[in-house]
Amino acid sequence: MAQTLHVHKNDTVIVTAGNAAGKQGKVLKVFPEAKQVIIENVNIIKRHTRPSQKNPQGGIVQKEGPIRASNVMVVCPKCSKPTRVGHTHVSDATSGKKRTMRVCKQCSEMF
């Protein structure tokens, strides 16, 4: 069973390790079973493709490659700093059910 990651789709993250260290971007896709994420304009790889109906020209295509989720930190939307993510339980006013919200460890803002 795949474990939940601290990174979600559409989060702004900063890369902390590897060749792309220091780069910032938006998470496009999350692979929880492999513990990897794809980040916009980070870890660009080149793929040589044959001509096909979808791509009649063929040639070299550049796209984003996956990065380990442990090598990225979420950027807090309020304080704009890379932060560790905590969790808290908040009761929903309309349904009365408890929801798990993520919390910035630096400014205690829920997101």
C-alpha positions in Angstrom: 0.0 0.0 0.0 1.3 3.4 -0.9 2.1 5.9 1.8 0.7 9.5 1.8 3.4 12.0 0.9 4.0 15.5 2.3 3.8 16.9 -1.2 0.5 17.2 -3.1 -0.3 18.2 -6.7 -0.2 22.0 -7.4 2.1 22.6 -4.3 5.0 25.0 -4.8 8.2 23.2 -3.8 11.9 23.8 -3.7 14.4 21.1 -4.5 16.9 20.5 -1.6 19.2 17.9 -3.1 20.6 16.6 -6.4 21.5 18.4 -9.6 18.4 20.6 -9.4 19.0 21.8 -5.8 17.7 25.3 -5.2 15.2 25.3 -8.1 11.6 26.0 -7.4 8.5 24.9 -9.2 4.9 23.6 -9.1 4.2 19.9 -8.6 2.6 18.5 -11.8 2.2 14.9 -10.8 2.7 12.7 -7.7 3.6 9.0 -7.7 3.0 7.9 -4.0 3.9 4.2 -4.7 7.3 5.2 -6.0 7.7 8.2 -3.6 8.5 10.5 -6.6 7.1 13.8 -7.9 7.3 15.6 -11.2 8.0 19.4 -10.9 7.4 22.0 -13.6 10.7 23.0 -15.4 12.9 21.0 -13.0 15.0 17.9 -13.9 14.5 18.3 -17.7 15.3 15.1 -19.6 15.7 14.6 -23.4 13.8 11.7 -25.0 14.5 10.6 -28.6 11.2 9.7 -30.2 10.4 7.9 -33.5 7.9 9.5 -35.9 4.4 8.4 -35.1 0.8 9.6 -35.9 0.8 11.6 -32.7 4.3 13.1 -33.4 4.9 12.9 -37.2 8.1 14.8 -37.0 9.8 12.7 -34.4 13.1 14.0 -32.9 14.2 15.0 -29.5 11.5 15.8 -26.9 12.3 17.6 -23.7 10.1 16.8 -20.6 10.3 16.8 -16.8 11.7 13.7 -15.1 10.7 12.4 -11.6 12.5 13.4 -8.4 12.4 11.7 -5.1 9.8 13.3 -2.8 12.3 13.3 0.1 14.5 15.7 -1.9 11.8 18.5 -2.0 10.3 20.8 0.6 7.0 22.5 0.4 7.0 26.3 0.2 4.5 27.8 2.6 1.9 30.0 0.8 1.9 32.5 3.7 5.5 33.0 4.7 7.0 31.9 1.3 9.7 29.9 3.0 10.6 26.2 2.5 9.1 24.3 5.5 8.5 21.0 7.0 4.8 20.0 7.0 2.9 19.0 10.1 -0.7 17.7 10.4 -3.6 18.7 12.5 -7.2 17.6 12.8 -9.9 20.2 12.2 -13.7 19.6 12.6 -15.7 20.6 9.6 -18.5 23.1 10.6 -21.0 21.9 8.0 -20.7 18.1 8.2 -19.2 17.7 11.7 -16.5 15.4 10.4 -12.8 15.8 11.2 -10.5 16.7 8.4 -6.7 16.5 8.4 -5.1 19.7 7.4 -1.4 20.4 6.7 0.4 23.0 8.8 3.5 25.0 8.2 6.0 24.3 11.0 7.4 27.9 10.8 4.4 30.1 10.8 1.6 27.6 11.9 -0.5 28.5 8.9 -2.9 25.8 7.7 -3.0 24.9 4.1 
